[in-house]
Amino acid sequence: MNKSYSVSDLVSLYYENEFACIEEIPVPGFSLRHKSSMKRAFRKFKKNSQNLYLNSYNIPARRKNRLNRRTIILAIVLAFLALISGCAVAQFLSGNFRGEVYHDNTELFVVDASNSPEFIEYKYNLTEIPEGFSPITEEWFSTPFMVYYLYEKENTRDHIILSQSTKADFGSIHLNTEKGELTDITVNGHNGVCLSIIEDNDNYACIIWDNGDYILEISANMEKEKVLELAEKVEIEK
């Protein structure tokens, strides 16, 4: 008896016969030129992938340092601008103080802050307050490292400022030496400096000295000699 097959059965039988025996197909070989081209392609792909990663996180890619003419000119211009904008041009040295002199100010530093108290252990104040001046208590300021006093003369612009600080807390101070003169001075035998300014018949003086333990500073819109007299009346509070 002849067996009948449908079209789908015939197709299935055909594919079964075709793929019953799989021939071993050799892996194709590639030329050296092809291999070299693929290596270059993969290197380029890797580089592009890294740049894409850096750009996605806003990370600048590394660039080779090149010192060209434009870079040199830019460096010279920046150096010149830094110079005219306030770079130190000289050094100031006076006993326990040193300074970096700029075109319009001098930054004053303490030479040696060692072997001095870390905190304010005892306070200094004026033993005699000039006539007409009174302390402004609400402006009084004090920390473990600094004591600040302000005295004013009623109905005038006259004032006296006295401060005491540890040497470590003093750090540095900028003094206006464009319009004033910075000179050496001694206060009760202790080394210091004095800034004196005379402008439009107005006097101002600031005296800073190292008494061995602390840095003391007194300033007032008075003549240098009068401010020195005040400095010599600064003693330990009793």
PyRosetta script that sets phi, psi and omega in degrees:
from pyrosetta import init, pose_from_sequence

init()
pose = pose_from_sequence("MNKSYSVSDLVSLYYENEFACIEEIPVPGFSLRHKSSMKRAFRKFKKNSQNLYLNSYNIPARRKNRLNRRTIILAIVLAFLALISGCAVAQFLSGNFRGEVYHDNTELFVVDASNSPEFIEYKYNLTEIPEGFSPITEEWFSTPFMVYYLYEKENTRDHIILSQSTKADFGSIHLNTEKGELTDITVNGHNGVCLSIIEDNDNYACIIWDNGDYILEISANMEKEKVLELAEKVEIEK")
pose.set_psi(1, 128.6)
pose.set_omega(1, -180.0)
pose.set_phi(2, -78.5)
pose.set_psi(2, 133.6)
pose.set_omega(2, 179.1)
pose.set_phi(3, -90.3)
pose.set_psi(3, 136.1)
pose.set_omega(3, 180.0)
pose.set_phi(4, -97.3)
pose.set_psi(4, 146.5)
pose.set_omega(4, -179.4)
pose.set_phi(5, -126.0)
pose.set_psi(5, 143.9)
pose.set_omega(5, 175.4)
pose.set_phi(6, -84.4)
pose.set_psi(6, 170.6)
pose.set_omega(6, -179.5)
pose.set_phi(7, -62.8)
pose.set_psi(7, -39.3)
pose.set_omega(7, -179.4)
pose.set_phi(8, -66.5)
pose.set_psi(8, -36.6)
pose.set_omega(8, 178.3)
pose.set_phi(9, -65.8)
pose.set_psi(9, -40.0)
pose.set_omega(9, 179.6)
pose.set_phi(10, -64.1)
pose.set_psi(10, -39.3)
pose.set_omega(10, 179.3)
pose.set_phi(11, -65.7)
pose.set_psi(11, -41.6)
pose.set_omega(11, 179.7)
pose.set_phi(12, -63.8)
pose.set_psi(12, -44.0)
pose.set_omega(12, 178.3)
pose.set_phi(13, -62.3)
pose.set_psi(13, -36.1)
pose.set_omega(13, 179.8)
pose.set_phi(14, -63.6)
pose.set_psi(14, -46.0)
pose.set_omega(14, -178.9)
pose.set_phi(15, -69.1)
pose.set_psi(15, -32.4)
pose.set_omega(15, 177.9)
pose.set_phi(16, -65.1)
pose.set_psi(16, -40.8)
pose.set_omega(16, 178.7)
pose.set_phi(17, -68.9)
pose.set_psi(17, -36.7)
pose.set_omega(17, -177.7)
pose.set_phi(18, -67.3)
pose.set_psi(18, -39.3)
pose.set_omega(18, -174.6)
pose.set_phi(19, -103.9)
pose.set_psi(19, 11.1)
pose.set_omega(19, 178.7)
pose.set_phi(20, -66.0)
pose.set_psi(20, -37.7)
pose.set_omega(20, 178.9)
pose.set_phi(21, -116.5)
pose.set_psi(21, 112.3)
pose.set_omega(21, -179.7)
pose.set_phi(22, -91.5)
pose.set_psi(22, 121.5)
pose.set_omega(22, 178.4)
pose.set_phi(23, -76.2)
pose.set_psi(23, 141.6)
pose.set_omega(23, 176.9)
pose.set_phi(24, -79.6)
pose.set_psi(24, 110.4)
pose.set_omega(24, -178.9)
pose.set_phi(25, -95.7)
pose.set_psi(25, 122.1)
pose.set_omega(25, -177.6)
pose.set_phi(26, -67.1)
pose.set_psi(26, 144.7)
pose.set_omega(26, 177.5)
pose.set_phi(27, -67.9)
pose.set_psi(27, 128.0)
pose.set_omega(27, -177.4)
pose.set_phi(28, -65.5)
pose.set_psi(28, 142.4)
pose.set_omega(28, 176.8)
pose.set_phi(29, -91.3)
pose.set_psi(29, 148.8)
pose.set_omega(29, -177.6)
pose.set_phi(30, -112.5)
pose.set_psi(30, 146.4)
pose.set_omega(30, -179.6)
pose.set_phi(31, -74.2)
pose.set_psi(31, 162.3)
pose.set_omega(31, 177.8)
pose.set_phi(32, -62.6)
pose.set_psi(32, -35.7)
pose.set_omega(32, 178.9)
pose.set_phi(33, -63.0)
pose.set_psi(33, -41.1)
pose.set_omega(33, 179.2)
pose.set_phi(34, -65.2)
pose.set_psi(34, -43.3)
pose.set_omega(34, 179.7)
pose.set_phi(35, -61.7)
pose.set_psi(35, -42.0)
pose.set_omega(35, 179.5)
pose.set_phi(36, -64.0)
pose.set_psi(36, -40.8)
pose.set_omega(36, 179.1)
pose.set_phi(37, -64.2)
pose.set_psi(37, -40.3)
pose.set_omega(37, 179.5)
pose.set_phi(38, -66.5)
pose.set_psi(38, -37.6)
pose.set_omega(38, 177.7)
pose.set_phi(39, -61.8)
pose.set_psi(39, -44.3)
pose.set_omega(39, 177.9)
pose.set_phi(40, -62.9)
pose.set_psi(40, -38.8)
pose.set_omega(40, 179.8)
pose.set_phi(41, -64.4)
pose.set_psi(41, -43.0)
pose.set_omega(41, 180.0)
pose.set_phi(42, -67.7)
pose.set_psi(42, -37.4)
pose.set_omega(42, 177.1)
pose.set_phi(43, -62.9)
pose.set_psi(43, -42.5)
pose.set_omega(43, 179.0)
pose.set_phi(44, -64.6)
pose.set_psi(44, -40.0)
pose.set_omega(44, 178.1)
pose.set_phi(45, -63.3)
pose.set_psi(45, -42.3)
pose.set_omega(45, -180.0)
pose.set_phi(46, -64.1)
pose.set_psi(46, -42.4)
pose.set_omega(46, 179.3)
pose.set_phi(47, -64.3)
pose.set_psi(47, -44.5)
pose.set_omega(47, 179.2)
pose.set_phi(48, -64.2)
pose.set_psi(48, -35.8)
pose.set_omega(48, 178.1)
pose.set_phi(49, -65.0)
pose.set_psi(49, -40.7)
pose.set_omega(49, 178.6)
pose.set_phi(50, -64.7)
pose.set_psi(50, -44.4)
pose.set_omega(50, 178.7)
pose.set_phi(51, -62.7)
pose.set_psi(51, -37.2)
pose.set_omega(51, 178.0)
pose.set_phi(52, -64.6)
pose.set_psi(52, -39.0)
pose.set_omega(52, 178.1)
pose.set_phi(53, -65.6)
pose.set_psi(53, -45.2)
pose.set_omega(53, -179.6)
pose.set_phi(54, -63.0)
pose.set_psi(54, -43.8)
pose.set_omega(54, -179.3)
pose.set_phi(55, -66.7)
pose.set_psi(55, -33.9)
pose.set_omega(55, -179.2)
pose.set_phi(56, -66.6)
pose.set_psi(56, -24.8)
pose.set_omega(56, 178.5)
pose.set_phi(57, -110.4)
pose.set_psi(57, 14.5)
pose.set_omega(57, 179.2)
pose.set_phi(58, 55.8)
pose.set_psi(58, 38.7)
pose.set_omega(58, 178.2)
pose.set_phi(59, -99.6)
pose.set_psi(59, 119.0)
pose.set_omega(59, -178.6)
pose.set_phi(60, -67.6)
pose.set_psi(60, 135.4)
pose.set_omega(60, 176.6)
pose.set_phi(61, -72.1)
pose.set_psi(61, 151.4)
pose.set_omega(61, -179.1)
pose.set_phi(62, -70.6)
pose.set_psi(62, 141.6)
pose.set_omega(62, 176.9)
pose.set_phi(63, -125.3)
pose.set_psi(63, 149.9)
pose.set_omega(63, 178.0)
pose.set_phi(64, -71.9)
pose.set_psi(64, 137.8)
pose.set_omega(64, 178.1)
pose.set_phi(65, -73.9)
pose.set_psi(65, 122.9)
pose.set_omega(65, 179.1)
pose.set_phi(66, -125.2)
pose.set_psi(66, 122.5)
pose.set_omega(66, 179.9)
pose.set_phi(67, -98.0)
pose.set_psi(67, 95.2)
pose.set_omega(67, -179.2)
pose.set_phi(68, -107.6)
pose.set_psi(68, -178.2)
pose.set_omega(68, -177.0)
pose.set_phi(69, -63.3)
pose.set_psi(69, -40.0)
pose.set_omega(69, -179.7)
pose.set_phi(70, -63.5)
pose.set_psi(70, -39.9)
pose.set_omega(70, 178.7)
pose.set_phi(71, -63.9)
pose.set_psi(71, -42.5)
pose.set_omega(71, -179.7)
pose.set_phi(72, -63.2)
pose.set_psi(72, -44.7)
pose.set_omega(72, 179.8)
pose.set_phi(73, -62.1)
pose.set_psi(73, -41.9)
pose.set_omega(73, 179.3)
pose.set_phi(74, -62.8)
pose.set_psi(74, -40.8)
pose.set_omega(74, 179.4)
pose.set_phi(75, -63.8)
pose.set_psi(75, -40.0)
pose.set_omega(75, 179.0)
pose.set_phi(76, -65.3)
pose.set_psi(76, -42.5)
pose.set_omega(76, 179.5)
pose.set_phi(77, -63.2)
pose.set_psi(77, -44.3)
pose.set_omega(77, 179.5)
pose.set_phi(78, -63.5)
pose.set_psi(78, -39.9)
pose.set_omega(78, 178.2)
pose.set_phi(79, -63.6)
pose.set_psi(79, -39.9)
pose.set_omega(79, 179.0)
pose.set_phi(80, -66.6)
pose.set_psi(80, -42.5)
pose.set_omega(80, 178.8)
pose.set_phi(81, -63.8)
pose.set_psi(81, -39.6)
pose.set_omega(81, 178.3)
pose.set_phi(82, -63.8)
pose.set_psi(82, -36.2)
pose.set_omega(82, -179.7)
pose.set_phi(83, -66.0)
pose.set_psi(83, -47.7)
pose.set_omega(83, -176.8)
pose.set_phi(84, -76.5)
pose.set_psi(84, -15.1)
pose.set_omega(84, -179.3)
pose.set_phi(85, -91.6)
pose.set_psi(85, -2.2)
pose.set_omega(85, 173.3)
pose.set_phi(86, 135.5)
pose.set_psi(86, 22.2)
pose.set_omega(86, 176.6)
pose.set_phi(87, -70.4)
pose.set_psi(87, 146.8)
pose.set_omega(87, 179.9)
pose.set_phi(88, -63.1)
pose.set_psi(88, 134.8)
pose.set_omega(88, -179.3)
pose.set_phi(89, -116.2)
pose.set_psi(89, -8.9)
pose.set_omega(89, -179.3)
pose.set_phi(90, -157.2)
pose.set_psi(90, 166.9)
pose.set_omega(90, 179.3)
pose.set_phi(91, -117.4)
pose.set_psi(91, 142.0)
pose.set_omega(91, 178.3)
pose.set_phi(92, -116.6)
pose.set_psi(92, 132.3)
pose.set_omega(92, -179.1)
pose.set_phi(93, -135.7)
pose.set_psi(93, 127.4)
pose.set_omega(93, -178.8)
pose.set_phi(94, -150.2)
pose.set_psi(94, 99.3)
pose.set_omega(94, 176.4)
pose.set_phi(95, 56.3)
pose.set_psi(95, -111.4)
pose.set_omega(95, -177.6)
pose.set_phi(96, -89.0)
pose.set_psi(96, 6.4)
pose.set_omega(96, -178.3)
pose.set_phi(97, -125.8)
pose.set_psi(97, 151.5)
pose.set_omega(97, 170.8)
pose.set_phi(98, -136.5)
pose.set_psi(98, 156.9)
pose.set_omega(98, -178.2)
pose.set_phi(99, -142.7)
pose.set_psi(99, 151.1)
pose.set_omega(99, 172.6)
pose.set_phi(100, -106.2)
pose.set_psi(100, 116.7)
pose.set_omega(100, -172.7)
pose.set_phi(101, -90.9)
pose.set_psi(101, 122.2)
pose.set_omega(101, 176.3)
pose.set_phi(102, -107.1)
pose.set_psi(102, -179.4)
pose.set_omega(102, -174.9)
pose.set_phi(103, -70.8)
pose.set_psi(103, -22.1)
pose.set_omega(103, -178.6)
pose.set_phi(104, -130.8)
pose.set_psi(104, 0.5)
pose.set_omega(104, 179.4)
pose.set_phi(105, -160.2)
pose.set_psi(105, 166.4)
pose.set_omega(105, 175.1)
pose.set_phi(106, -125.4)
pose.set_psi(106, 126.4)
pose.set_omega(106, 177.2)
pose.set_phi(107, -92.0)
pose.set_psi(107, 119.8)
pose.set_omega(107, -173.6)
pose.set_phi(108, -100.9)
pose.set_psi(108, 134.8)
pose.set_omega(108, 179.2)
pose.set_phi(109, -124.9)
pose.set_psi(109, 157.6)
pose.set_omega(109, 171.2)
pose.set_phi(110, -84.9)
pose.set_psi(110, 132.8)
pose.set_omega(110, -177.6)
pose.set_phi(111, -67.6)
pose.set_psi(111, -46.8)
pose.set_omega(111, -175.3)
pose.set_phi(112, -137.4)
pose.set_psi(112, 116.3)
pose.set_omega(112, -179.6)
pose.set_phi(113, -102.1)
pose.set_psi(113, 6.9)
pose.set_omega(113, -179.2)
pose.set_phi(114, -79.4)
pose.set_psi(114, 165.8)
pose.set_omega(114, 178.1)
pose.set_phi(115, 54.4)
pose.set_psi(115, 42.0)
pose.set_omega(115, 177.9)
pose.set_phi(116, -137.8)
pose.set_psi(116, 156.3)
pose.set_omega(116, -178.2)
pose.set_phi(117, -59.1)
pose.set_psi(117, 142.8)
pose.set_omega(117, 177.4)
pose.set_phi(118, -81.6)
pose.set_psi(118, -23.6)
pose.set_omega(118, -179.3)
pose.set_phi(119, -130.1)
pose.set_psi(119, 164.5)
pose.set_omega(119, 175.2)
pose.set_phi(120, -73.5)
pose.set_psi(120, 108.1)
pose.set_omega(120, -178.4)
pose.set_phi(121, -92.2)
pose.set_psi(121, -28.7)
pose.set_omega(121, 175.5)
pose.set_phi(122, -149.9)
pose.set_psi(122, 146.1)
pose.set_omega(122, -171.6)
pose.set_phi(123, -101.9)
pose.set_psi(123, 150.9)
pose.set_omega(123, 175.7)
pose.set_phi(124, -109.1)
pose.set_psi(124, 150.1)
pose.set_omega(124, 177.8)
pose.set_phi(125, -155.5)
pose.set_psi(125, 169.7)
pose.set_omega(125, 177.4)
pose.set_phi(126, -72.6)
pose.set_psi(126, 129.2)
pose.set_omega(126, 176.4)
pose.set_phi(127, -78.4)
pose.set_psi(127, -25.6)
pose.set_omega(127, 177.5)
pose.set_phi(128, -133.5)
pose.set_psi(128, 124.9)
pose.set_omega(128, 178.3)
pose.set_phi(129, -96.1)
pose.set_psi(129, 127.1)
pose.set_omega(129, -178.3)
pose.set_phi(130, -56.2)
pose.set_psi(130, 151.7)
pose.set_omega(130, -177.6)
pose.set_phi(131, -61.2)
pose.set_psi(131, 136.0)
pose.set_omega(131, 179.5)
pose.set_phi(132, 90.8)
pose.set_psi(132, -15.4)
pose.set_omega(132, 179.0)
pose.set_phi(133, -93.3)
pose.set_psi(133, 146.8)
pose.set_omega(133, 176.3)
pose.set_phi(134, -141.4)
pose.set_psi(134, 146.7)
pose.set_omega(134, -179.8)
pose.set_phi(135, -70.1)
pose.set_psi(135, 140.2)
pose.set_omega(135, 176.3)
pose.set_phi(136, -97.1)
pose.set_psi(136, 94.5)
pose.set_omega(136, -171.7)
pose.set_phi(137, -65.3)
pose.set_psi(137, -33.7)
pose.set_omega(137, -178.1)
pose.set_phi(138, -70.5)
pose.set_psi(138, -16.9)
pose.set_omega(138, 178.7)
pose.set_phi(139, -95.2)
pose.set_psi(139, 0.0)
pose.set_omega(139, -177.8)
pose.set_phi(140, -68.2)
pose.set_psi(140, 135.9)
pose.set_omega(140, -175.0)
pose.set_phi(141, -134.0)
pose.set_psi(141, 136.5)
pose.set_omega(141, -177.3)
pose.set_phi(142, -150.2)
pose.set_psi(142, 140.0)
pose.set_omega(142, 173.2)
pose.set_phi(143, -136.1)
pose.set_psi(143, 172.8)
pose.set_omega(143, 176.1)
pose.set_phi(144, -62.8)
pose.set_psi(144, -11.9)
pose.set_omega(144, -175.7)
pose.set_phi(145, -116.2)
pose.set_psi(145, -9.9)
pose.set_omega(145, -174.9)
pose.set_phi(146, -153.4)
pose.set_psi(146, 143.2)
pose.set_omega(146, 174.3)
pose.set_phi(147, -126.2)
pose.set_psi(147, 135.6)
pose.set_omega(147, -173.4)
pose.set_phi(148, -132.2)
pose.set_psi(148, 131.0)
pose.set_omega(148, 177.6)
pose.set_phi(149, -126.4)
pose.set_psi(149, 144.6)
pose.set_omega(149, 177.1)
pose.set_phi(150, -129.4)
pose.set_psi(150, 131.6)
pose.set_omega(150, 176.9)
pose.set_phi(151, -123.4)
pose.set_psi(151, 137.2)
pose.set_omega(151, 179.7)
pose.set_phi(152, -131.8)
pose.set_psi(152, 152.9)
pose.set_omega(152, 176.6)
pose.set_phi(153, -101.3)
pose.set_psi(153, 126.9)
pose.set_omega(153, -172.7)
pose.set_phi(154, -60.2)
pose.set_psi(154, 137.2)
pose.set_omega(154, 176.2)
pose.set_phi(155, 63.9)
pose.set_psi(155, 21.4)
pose.set_omega(155, 176.9)
pose.set_phi(156, -137.8)
pose.set_psi(156, 174.1)
pose.set_omega(156, 175.2)
pose.set_phi(157, -94.6)
pose.set_psi(157, 3.2)
pose.set_omega(157, -177.4)
pose.set_phi(158, -69.8)
pose.set_psi(158, 138.3)
pose.set_omega(158, -179.9)
pose.set_phi(159, -151.3)
pose.set_psi(159, 160.7)
pose.set_omega(159, 174.7)
pose.set_phi(160, -133.3)
pose.set_psi(160, 130.7)
pose.set_omega(160, 177.7)
pose.set_phi(161, -120.4)
pose.set_psi(161, 128.3)
pose.set_omega(161, 179.0)
pose.set_phi(162, -125.4)
pose.set_psi(162, 130.6)
pose.set_omega(162, 177.6)
pose.set_phi(163, -136.4)
pose.set_psi(163, 150.8)
pose.set_omega(163, 178.2)
pose.set_phi(164, -133.0)
pose.set_psi(164, 130.5)
pose.set_omega(164, -179.1)
pose.set_phi(165, -142.0)
pose.set_psi(165, 155.9)
pose.set_omega(165, 172.7)
pose.set_phi(166, -69.3)
pose.set_psi(166, 156.7)
pose.set_omega(166, -177.6)
pose.set_phi(167, -65.1)
pose.set_psi(167, -37.2)
pose.set_omega(167, 179.9)
pose.set_phi(168, -67.6)
pose.set_psi(168, -37.0)
pose.set_omega(168, -178.2)
pose.set_phi(169, -78.1)
pose.set_psi(169, -21.7)
pose.set_omega(169, -178.9)
pose.set_phi(170, -59.3)
pose.set_psi(170, -41.6)
pose.set_omega(170, 178.1)
pose.set_phi(171, 63.5)
pose.set_psi(171, -98.9)
pose.set_omega(171, 177.7)
pose.set_phi(172, -154.4)
pose.set_psi(172, 165.1)
pose.set_omega(172, 178.9)
pose.set_phi(173, -142.6)
pose.set_psi(173, 140.4)
pose.set_omega(173, 178.2)
pose.set_phi(174, -95.9)
pose.set_psi(174, 124.3)
pose.set_omega(174, -179.6)
pose.set_phi(175, -112.0)
pose.set_psi(175, 135.8)
pose.set_omega(175, -177.5)
pose.set_phi(176, -75.9)
pose.set_psi(176, 90.8)
pose.set_omega(176, 180.0)
pose.set_phi(177, -96.9)
pose.set_psi(177, 6.6)
pose.set_omega(177, 175.0)
pose.set_phi(178, -71.0)
pose.set_psi(178, -38.3)
pose.set_omega(178, -178.8)
pose.set_phi(179, -110.0)
pose.set_psi(179, -2.1)
pose.set_omega(179, -178.4)
pose.set_phi(180, -131.2)
pose.set_psi(180, 172.3)
pose.set_omega(180, -178.1)
pose.set_phi(181, -116.1)
pose.set_psi(181, 133.9)
pose.set_omega(181, 179.0)
pose.set_phi(182, -104.0)
pose.set_psi(182, 122.3)
pose.set_omega(182, -176.4)
pose.set_phi(183, -132.4)
pose.set_psi(183, 161.0)
pose.set_omega(183, 174.4)
pose.set_phi(184, -72.7)
pose.set_psi(184, 151.8)
pose.set_omega(184, 178.8)
pose.set_phi(185, -158.2)
pose.set_psi(185, 159.1)
pose.set_omega(185, 174.3)
pose.set_phi(186, -124.5)
pose.set_psi(186, 140.9)
pose.set_omega(186, 178.5)
pose.set_phi(187, -123.0)
pose.set_psi(187, 109.8)
pose.set_omega(187, -178.3)
pose.set_phi(188, 52.0)
pose.set_psi(188, 40.6)
pose.set_omega(188, 176.9)
pose.set_phi(189, 86.7)
pose.set_psi(189, 0.2)
pose.set_omega(189, -178.6)
pose.set_phi(190, -103.7)
pose.set_psi(190, 141.0)
pose.set_omega(190, -178.5)
pose.set_phi(191, -69.0)
pose.set_psi(191, 141.9)
pose.set_omega(191, 177.4)
pose.set_phi(192, -161.5)
pose.set_psi(192, -177.2)
pose.set_omega(192, 177.6)
pose.set_phi(193, -131.3)
pose.set_psi(193, 156.1)
pose.set_omega(193, -179.5)
pose.set_phi(194, -133.2)
pose.set_psi(194, 130.5)
pose.set_omega(194, 172.6)
pose.set_phi(195, -105.6)
pose.set_psi(195, 121.9)
pose.set_omega(195, -178.9)
pose.set_phi(196, -121.2)
pose.set_psi(196, 128.7)
pose.set_omega(196, -179.8)
pose.set_phi(197, -128.1)
pose.set_psi(197, 130.2)
pose.set_omega(197, 174.1)
pose.set_phi(198, -124.5)
pose.set_psi(198, 117.2)
pose.set_omega(198, -176.6)
pose.set_phi(199, -146.2)
pose.set_psi(199, 124.9)
pose.set_omega(199, -179.8)
pose.set_phi(200, 52.7)
pose.set_psi(200, 44.7)
pose.set_omega(200, 178.7)
pose.set_phi(201, 64.7)
pose.set_psi(201, 11.6)
pose.set_omega(201, 174.6)
pose.set_phi(202, -102.1)
pose.set_psi(202, 137.9)
pose.set_omega(202, -179.4)
pose.set_phi(203, -109.0)
pose.set_psi(203, 144.7)
pose.set_omega(203, 174.7)
pose.set_phi(204, -148.6)
pose.set_psi(204, 139.0)
pose.set_omega(204, 178.0)
pose.set_phi(205, -144.5)
pose.set_psi(205, 143.9)
pose.set_omega(205, 177.9)
pose.set_phi(206, -132.7)
pose.set_psi(206, 126.3)
pose.set_omega(206, -179.6)
pose.set_phi(207, -118.6)
pose.set_psi(207, 129.2)
pose.set_omega(207, 179.2)
pose.set_phi(208, -125.3)
pose.set_psi(208, 128.8)
pose.set_omega(208, -180.0)
pose.set_phi(209, -143.0)
pose.set_psi(209, 158.9)
pose.set_omega(209, 179.5)
pose.set_phi(210, -107.1)
pose.set_psi(210, 114.1)
pose.set_omega(210, -177.8)
pose.set_phi(211, -92.7)
pose.set_psi(211, 13.5)
pose.set_omega(211, 180.0)
pose.set_phi(212, 103.6)
pose.set_psi(212, -37.0)
pose.set_omega(212, 179.7)
pose.set_phi(213, -110.6)
pose.set_psi(213, -42.6)
pose.set_omega(213, -174.4)
pose.set_phi(214, -130.5)
pose.set_psi(214, 166.6)
pose.set_omega(214, 172.3)
pose.set_phi(215, -101.1)
pose.set_psi(215, 122.4)
pose.set_omega(215, 180.0)
pose.set_phi(216, -111.3)
pose.set_psi(216, 143.2)
pose.set_omega(216, -178.7)
pose.set_phi(217, -140.5)
pose.set_psi(217, 131.1)
pose.set_omega(217, 176.0)
pose.set_phi(218, -134.5)
pose.set_psi(218, 135.1)
pose.set_omega(218, -179.3)
pose.set_phi(219, -140.1)
pose.set_psi(219, 150.2)
pose.set_omega(219, -179.5)
pose.set_phi(220, -162.9)
pose.set_psi(220, 155.5)
pose.set_omega(220, 175.4)
pose.set_phi(221, -85.0)
pose.set_psi(221, 70.2)
pose.set_omega(221, -179.7)
pose.set_phi(222, -139.1)
pose.set_psi(222, 172.7)
pose.set_omega(222, 175.0)
pose.set_phi(223, -67.7)
pose.set_psi(223, 157.4)
pose.set_omega(223, -178.9)
pose.set_phi(224, -55.8)
pose.set_psi(224, -42.7)
pose.set_omega(224, -177.1)
pose.set_phi(225, -63.4)
pose.set_psi(225, -39.0)
pose.set_omega(225, -179.1)
pose.set_phi(226, -70.5)
pose.set_psi(226, -37.4)
pose.set_omega(226, 178.6)
pose.set_phi(227, -68.5)
pose.set_psi(227, -34.7)
pose.set_omega(227, 176.1)
pose.set_phi(228, -64.0)
pose.set_psi(228, -39.3)
pose.set_omega(228, 176.7)
pose.set_phi(229, -60.9)
pose.set_psi(229, -39.6)
pose.set_omega(229, 177.8)
pose.set_phi(230, -65.5)
pose.set_psi(230, -43.0)
pose.set_omega(230, -178.9)
pose.set_phi(231, -59.3)
pose.set_psi(231, -38.1)
pose.set_omega(231, -179.1)
pose.set_phi(232, -72.7)
pose.set_psi(232, -9.6)
pose.set_omega(232, 177.2)
pose.set_phi(233, -101.9)
pose.set_psi(233, 9.4)
pose.set_omega(233, 176.1)
pose.set_phi(234, -85.6)
pose.set_psi(234, 117.6)
pose.set_omega(234, -178.4)
pose.set_phi(235, -137.4)
pose.set_psi(235, 171.6)
pose.set_omega(235, -179.7)
pose.set_phi(236, -65.9)
pose.set_psi(236, 136.1)
pose.set_omega(236, 177.9)
pose.set_phi(237, -65.5)
pose.set_psi(237, 141.5)
pose.set_omega(237, 179.5)
pose.set_phi(238, -114.1)
pose.dump_pdb("model.pdb")
